[in-house]
Amino acid sequence: MGSSQMLKGVLEGCVLALIGRGETYGYELVSELDRYGFHDVAEGTLYPLLMRLEKRGAIRATYRASEKGPRRKYYAVTKAGRQEIAQFAQEFSELSHAVARVLGSSDCEVHHDR
């Protein structure tokens, strides 16, 4: 997936939704995102996003010991974060339906240069 302003908002909602499924840490999130098709999400993109979510109160972070190496920072969704997930799901659904209607409209033809 390409990088754009639109993708940033979608990525944030998806990261929040993944954290909402269960406590997780950064590298695990990168792997999950890749599994779902967000192949170009680097840790340098993810960690500032996690910091914004934490600052906003949508997630909370706790440090835990790791079996392999240094302790890890685990993220969990808060009550406010759960509300954000529901709002994101609703808004994204409405947007994707609107876009599908526009793209599927018989009045909307895509012309290609020949």
Helices and strands as residue ranges (DSSP letters): H 5-20, E 24-25, H 26-35, H 43-56, E 59-64, E 72-77, H 79-104
